[in-house]
Amino acid sequence: MFAVPRRRGTDYQKLFDRIRMENDGLPARPVRQWTPSKLALIAYYLKPFSEICRNGWYFLDAFAGNGANDAGQLGLFKGSALIGATQQLRATRLALIEADSDNARTLRTRIHRVRPDALILEGDCNERTREALNSFDNRGLPGFCVLDPEGLEMSWDVIKACSGHRVRGTPYELLIYFSTPGAMRVASVTDERMVAANEEALRRVFGGDAWLPVAEQQRVGALDGTEAGREYLGIYEQQLRDLGYRHVMSRPAFAHAGDRGLVYHLVFASSDDNARKIMNQGLQRAFAGQLPMQF
Ligand SMILES: C[S@@+](CC[C@H](N)C(=O)[O-])C[C@H]1O[C@@H](n2cnc3c(N)ncnc32)[C@H](O)[C@@H]1O
């Protein structure tokens, strides 16, 4: 990888233009106003990332949606999968997973118009990520994985599979939308009818019990939800470092005015210095004016 082009400032019109799409006659997911920034980040990142991956790159989207997002008055925007599929410096291979069959059918039609060779798997990414990764047969090429669940659907095994697929060079970059509010909410439940299922959900997300002491403190009121959320995020980040990632950074995303609640934490993991710089620049451009990043 070589030096990263310098970029400055934020222009929201340009930000939206980068991911805006024409109505293609297929369904689009209705989304809230904060979604375009999250999509723009992927677009800001992928262009320079694809430029530094001189021998090719892979793109995995494990929660691909249907390829388009309808943000109401803000307009129609490419989804993460379509952003990945329409990069000028094309991905060597794309693998997309979507559990909902209507979404998967739309995704297939939409993506195959621009990338007929994309692998599109309908099903649960917790079961199908390895199959998707196996289509990335050059184990020395870099890769970028978008992992965008709605809540606590993604098991730690997905992360491990993605991080371990590249055997020569740095592991695939991961962009994870971590549901801090989901962890906070689920862990705080004390109703005995739900505790076992909730604990199982968290065990899957973290791949173990590292979260449990925090949940116990949260349940007895020694930690409030915000404090516990910070702890869950910290544990998740540490686990990414323990997988070997040298750079793990996160930033919160909030709902817009009127509803200031935390929506998720965006967590980026990479061991490549240039990829980290590119992500930093992308974050500054996509989220300028919002709260600063946490490291
Ligand atoms: C937040 S949306 C992703 C949106 C997408 N990144 C975009 O830009 O349009 C999450 C998607 O994951 C799908 N999904 C939920 N659980 C899943 C699972 N276990 N495996 C694969 N997809 C899943 C949902 O149907 C939904 O379309």
The ligand as a Tripos MOL2 file, in Angstrom:
@<TRIPOS>MOLECULE
LIG
   27    29     1     0     0
SMALL
NO_CHARGES

@<TRIPOS>ATOM
      1 C1        -29.1420   -2.5960    9.0000 C.3       1 LIG1
      2 S1        -29.6920   -3.5740    7.6720 S.3       1 LIG1
      3 C2        -28.3430   -3.4750    6.5310 C.3       1 LIG1
      4 C3        -28.4430   -2.3440    5.6000 C.3       1 LIG1
      5 C4        -27.3870   -2.3220    4.5380 C.3       1 LIG1
      6 N1        -26.0470   -2.2770    5.0960 N.3       1 LIG1
      7 C5        -27.6030   -1.1360    3.6270 C.2       1 LIG1
      8 O1        -26.7120   -0.2970    3.4990 O.co2     1 LIG1
      9 O2        -28.6830   -1.0620    3.0260 O.co2     1 LIG1
     10 C6        -29.5240   -5.2250    8.2460 C.3       1 LIG1
     11 C7        -29.9290   -6.2380    7.2250 C.3       1 LIG1
     12 O3        -29.4770   -7.5090    7.6730 O.3       1 LIG1
     13 C8        -30.4720   -8.4880    7.4300 C.3       1 LIG1
     14 N2        -30.2180   -9.5540    8.4150 N.ar      1 LIG1
     15 C9        -30.6840   -9.6590    9.6850 C.ar      1 LIG1
     16 N3        -30.1490  -10.7410   10.2870 N.ar      1 LIG1
     17 C10       -29.3150  -11.3180    9.3860 C.ar      1 LIG1
     18 C11       -28.4660  -12.4490    9.4270 C.ar      1 LIG1
     19 N4        -28.3710  -13.2020   10.5170 N.pl3     1 LIG1
     20 N5        -27.7320  -12.7420    8.3350 N.ar      1 LIG1
     21 C12       -27.8170  -11.9630    7.2270 C.ar      1 LIG1
     22 N6        -28.6110  -10.8790    7.1210 N.ar      1 LIG1
     23 C13       -29.3520  -10.5610    8.1970 C.ar      1 LIG1
     24 C14       -31.7790   -7.7610    7.5670 C.3       1 LIG1
     25 O4        -32.7900   -8.4050    6.8100 O.3       1 LIG1
     26 C15       -31.4300   -6.3810    7.0010 C.3       1 LIG1
     27 O5        -31.6980   -6.3060    5.6350 O.3       1 LIG1
@<TRIPOS>BOND
     1     1     2 1
     2     2     3 1
     3     2    10 1
     4     3     4 1
     5     4     5 1
     6     5     6 1
     7     5     7 1
     8     7     8 2
     9     7     9 1
    10    10    11 1
    11    11    12 1
    12    11    26 1
    13    12    13 1
    14    13    14 1
    15    13    24 1
    16    14    15 ar
    17    14    23 ar
    18    15    16 ar
    19    16    17 ar
    20    17    18 ar
    21    17    23 ar
    22    18    19 1
    23    18    20 ar
    24    20    21 ar
    25    21    22 ar
    26    22    23 ar
    27    24    25 1
    28    24    26 1
    29    26    27 1
@<TRIPOS>SUBSTRUCTURE
     1 LIG1         1 GROUP 0 **** ****
